[in-house]
Amino acid sequence: MVQELRSSLQRIPYNLKLVLAVIMIGLVSGIFGILLHYLLELVEGLAFGQSEHHSGFLTDGVSSSRIGISLIIVGVSSALVWYFLQRKSKIFSIKAQMKDETSQYKLHFLKQLVHSIWQIIAVGGGTPIGKEAAPREIGALFARPIANIFSLSVKDQVFFIACGAGAGLAAVYQVPLTSVFFVFETLGIALSVKRFFLVGLTTYVSAFIAGFVVSNHALYQLPALTWSLGDSWLVPLLLLFLTPLAWLFARLSKKASSKRIKDKRILLTLPSAFLFLAGLASYFPHLLGNGRMMAQEILNGSNAKMVILLFVLKALVVLVTLWAGAYGGTLTPSFALGIAVAALLTMILGSGNQPAVLLLGSVCFLAVTLKAPLSATGLVMGFTGQSLEAIPFLLVTAYLAFGCAKILDQIPWEKYLRPKTRIKET
């Protein structure tokens, strides 16, 4: 039957097969978006007695002892799962699958799928990193088998992995157009009209399917915002104040991920990291999860001391958790960190349209950490439900921050930071 199916597909024109394949990727990614949504709700219910989708804050009314026990259970189980997944085989990132032509032979499909699903379980249990990596990875994981079914070329198979990643992001956050920008900005896919259409088709199909369950309402509750050119004088200050911090966080998170513990040490480092997180969470429960609680707390109004503590501690726990062996994204944590720095700036200045400035801070931070100003703008628009009036302000800020970060990248920091050694005279 499989042979008959392949034979019938061979008679279909190649471009039509491309269209059918991207539609199938969108369907699969949308269905998994729904399944991951329900899985996240289930884990949150088991860990905290309620879901983030049905309460203002996940930890409201939850005792410190229950939070601590849940985090320790998640830490120990995550250490065991990721240790055994990586003991005899490698976990491939999306970019590694796209660059390594032999990855399709080395990649263990079931282990890769368990790895992605476990990220959602870990985030639902309080892990302080983003959930967006899992649906992207699952979309990319199913892309190659689907491409093989349609007998697509090796070049198009690589392109379809990127399509799957975009479809996964579109499903979980209901941002189909932003996901198109994400594919071309962050995954290094060459832009063409044909490819733009194909990526857009798969992201919109995925978002449509997942939309039967996943809400497209704004993730963050904001008062009505007004955007005025009178506040544009704050943009240079935001860039000066925020871009270096965003650039440093991006560098450190990349370093933590590259140095991630994967051997037997993970059985000690990851539970220890969660024990440290449990201690902090007893005083600062908003550090838990992907950053939504922290961002909303600041948007609701927090004093300077609390904002500084949340920023420093959130950045710290994200870096420690990644280094200790956990997997996940930094997208929503970056959004929260950007809001925190912008809030601190408005407190220092004592002026400005604060809610709007906070969103400028978030797009600035995201543009630097993602290295994708268009995607950052679209994500902030989608997360906060802004009107089209906000686009020029967010987009200009995102591109300026991105440009400043590129300047920082070109500075030979190692040359200046490396200690000089004196040559002994003979």
N, C-alpha and C positions, 0 to 999 in steps of 0.2 A: 504493500500500500504506500509506503514511504517512497519507493522507487517510482511508482506511478505518479505520485504528487510531484516529485522532482522533475519527472519527464514532462508533465503538463506545465509546470512553471517555466521550463526551458523554452517553451514556445511563446511565452509572453515577451513583448518588447522590453529591452533592458530598462529604459526610463520608467516604464509602468511598474516594473519590479521594484525600482527604487521607491516609488510612491507607496506601493503596497507594504513594503518593508518598514518604512517610517511610520505608517499608520499602525502596523502591528507593534512596533516599539512603543508608540504612544499608548496603545491599549494596555500592554503589559505593565508599563510604568504607572499608568493611572490606577490599575487594579492593585498593584503593590503599594501605591500611595495610600489607598483606602485601608489595606491590611496593616500597614505600619501605623496609621492613625489609630486604629482600634487597639493595636498592640501597645502603643504608648499610653493610651487611656487605661488599659488593663494593668500595666505595670505601675502607673501612678496611683491607681486605686489600691493595689496591694501594698504599696510602700507608704502612702500617705493618707489613704482613706478617701481620696477625692482626686479629680482630674483637673489639670490646668485649664482645660477647655470649658469647665463648668464652674470655676471659682475665680475670684479676682487674683488671689495668690495661692499657689500650690500648698504652701506650708501654713496657711492661716488655720489656727485652732489645732495644729498638730503638735504634740508634746516633743520636747527635745530628746527624750529617751527613744521615742519611736523613730525620729529622724536619724539619730545616731545608730540605732540597730539596723535600720534599712540601709544606711550608707556602708556599714561594715559588711553586711551580707552581699551587697552589690560589689564592693571592693574585692572581697575574697573570691566570689564566683567569677568576676571579670578576669582576675588574675589567672584562675584555673583555665577558663575558656580560651583566652588569648595565648596562654602558654602552650596548650595542647594543639591549637590551630597552627601555631608557627613552629612546632617542634621538628617536623620533618618536611614541611613545605613552606613556601614563601607566600605572603599576602601581597598582591599586586595593587598598586594605586591605579587610578584611571589613566593618569599620564604615562605610567609605566606600561600599561597594556597597549597604549597607543604607540609608544616608541619602540617597545621590544617585540619584534615580529615573532619570536619564539614563545611569547607569553601564553599564547593559546594552547600550547602543548604542555607548558609547565603549570598553568593555572588549574587548581583543583576547584571545580565549580561549586560543589556542595560546601566545602570549607569556606570559600569566598562568600557564599550566600549567608552562612551562619555568622561569619565575621561582621557582615553589614547589618544583619538583623540584631545582633547582640549590641551594636552601638545604640539602637533605639531602646533596648532594654536598660542599658546603662544610663542613658539620659533620663529615661522615665524614673529610674531609681535615685536620681539626684546628681549624676555626674555633671560637673560644671562646664561642659563643652557643648558645641552645637550638634543638632540632629540632622543637618542638611546633607552630610556626607553619605549617610546610609542610602537614601533613595537615589542619589546620583550614582553610587556604586552599583546598586541593583539594576538600574536602567542600563548602565554600561555593561554589566555582566551578561544580560540577556541579549545585548545588541549583536554580538558576534554569532551566536547560534542562529539568530533570526537571519542575519546576513548570509550565513552558510546555507540555510534553507533555500534562499533565493539565488544562490550561486553568484554572489556579488564579488567583484574584484577585491584584491587585497587592499588597494588604496581606498576603496569605498567602505571596506570593513572597518578600517581605522576611523573614517569619518562617522560611521554609524555608532561607534563606541562613544564619540562625542555627542551624537544625537541622543543616545540613551541617557547620558549624564544630564543633558539639558531637560529631557522629558521628566526625569526623576525630580529635579529641582522645581519644575513647573507644577508637578503634582502636589508636593508637600506644602508649598507656599502659595499656590495659585497665582503664579506670576509668569504666564507663558511668553510674553514679549521680552521681559527682562531675561528669561532663560535663554532666549535666542542670542541676546547680547553676550550673556555669560559664556556660551559655547565659543563664540568667535574671539572674545577678549581674553579668556583665561586658558583655553585649551589649545590655542595656537592653530586653529583651523583657518585656512585661507578663505577669504570672503568672495562669494560670487552670488549672482542673482539666483541661480539654481539651488545652491546650497542654503541660501537664506530662506528660500521657499520651503525646502525639505525640512530644515530645522524647525521653522515656524509651524509647519504642519504637525510634526510629532509633538511639539510642546503644547500646542492648542488642543490636540486630541487627548493628551495625557491630562491636562488641566480640566478638560471637560468631563472626562470619566471620573477623575478623583473628586470633582466638584459635586457629585451626587452625595458625598459624605463630608469631605473636607470643606470647611467654610471659606468663602472668599472675603469675609469681613476683615477689617483692619485688626491686626494683632494688638495694637497699642491704643489705649483710650486717651485722646487728646482734646483739649478745648478747641473751639473754633479759632483757627489761625489766620492772621492777616500778614501779607508779605508786602514789604515796603522798601523802596530804594533807600529810604532814610537809614535803614539798618545795615546797608552794605558796607559801611565803614568798619563794621565788626569782622568782616571776612578776612582782611589781612591779619588781624590779631588772632583769629581762629587758626589761620594757617601757620603763623609763627609759634603759637602756643601748643597746637595740637598735632601738626604733622610730624615733628620729631618723635613724639611719644608713640604715634601710630606706626611710624617707620621702625622704631626700636622694638615695639611689640611684635610686628611682623617678622623682624629678623630673629627675635628670641623664640617665637613659636615655631618658625621653620627649623631653627637649631634644635629645639626640644624634640621635634618630630623626627629629625634625622638621627638624633642620639637616643631615640626611644629604646627602652629596655625590652628585649624580646626573649632573652634566655631564661634560665632558672631564677635569676635575680628578680624577675617580675613577681614571683610568688611572695616576695618580701616587700618590694618597692610599691606595688600598686595597693595592697591592703594598708600599708603605712600612709600612703597619700590620702586614702579615704578616711583613715583614722584622724589625720590632721584636718581634713575637710569637715569631719563630724564635730571636732572641737570648735572650729570656727563657726559652723552652722548653728551651734547652740546660742551664739550671740548675734550672728548675721545670717539668718536663714535665706535671705534673698540672694546669697551667693550661689545657691543650688540651681541646677538646671542650666538651660542654654543662654541665660542672660535676660530673659523676658521679665522676670520678677524684679531684677535689679533696675532695668531701664524704666519700668513702670513706677517703681518706688521713687526714682529721681524725678520723673515727669509729674508725679503727684506732689512733689515738694519735699526736699530734704535739706538739712543744714550743711554748711561747708565741711564740717568735721566728718559727717556721715558720708558725704560724697567722696572725699579723699580716701577714707577707709575702704569704701566699696570698690573704688577704682584700683587701688593698690592690691587689695586682697583678691579681687576677681582676676586680675592679670596674673597674680601669683599662682592661684589654684589652677588656672587653665594651663599654665606652663608646667607646673609640677605634675599635674595629671597626665599630660601628654608625654612628658619625659619618663614618668613611672611605668608607662606601658599601655595606657588607654588610647583608643582611636576615636576620632570625631572631628567636627568642624570648628572653625573659629569665626564663622560669619556672624551669628547672632551675638556672641560675646563681644565682637568688635563693635557692633551697633551700640551695645550697652556702654562700652568703654568710651566711645565717642560722645555719647550723651553726657556721661559723667564729667569729662574734661570741659565740654562746652558749658555745662551747668556751673562748674567752678569758676570759669572765666566771667560769666555773667554776674556771679556773686562778687567777684573782685571789682568789676567795673560798676556794679550797682545800676545798670541801665540796659536798655535794649529790649526787643520783643523776645522774651525768654523762650517760649515754646518753639518759635521759628528758629532761633539761634541754636537750640538743642538739636534740632533736626539737621542744621547745617554742620554741626559738630559730628553727628552720626555719619553723614554722607562723606565727610572729610576722612574720618577714620576708616570707613569701609573702602573708599576708593584706594587708600594706601595699602591696606592689608590684602585686598583682593587683586590689586593692580588692575582695576577695571572700573573706570569712572562711570561709564554708561550703566553697567550692571548695578553699581552702588546706588546710582540715582533711582533706577527702577525699583530696587529693593526697598529703599526708604519710602518711595511713593506707595508701594504695595503694603508695606508693614503698617503705615500710618494713615492710609486712605486719603492722601492729599489730593487737592484739585490740581488741574493743569497749570494754574497760576504759579505753583511752587517749582515747576520744572526749571525755568531759567536760573533761579537762585541756587537750587541744588546742583544743577549740571555744571554751572560755572565754578562753584566751590569744589566740586569733585575733580574737575580737570585741573584746577590750580593746585590742589593738594597732590594729585597724581604727578604733576610736573615738578613740584617741590621735592617729592620723594625720589624721583629719578635723579635730581641733582645730588641728593644725599647718597644715592647708590654709587655715584661716580667718584665720590671722595674716597681716596685710599686710606680708610680708617686704620687698617692693620699697620700701615707704615708709621702712623702717628702714635698708635697705642703700643706697638711692639717696643719693649725696653731696649735701649741702645747698649751695645757691649763695647767696651773700650779694648782696642788691640794693644797688647803689651809690647813695649818697645824692647828690642833685643840689643 
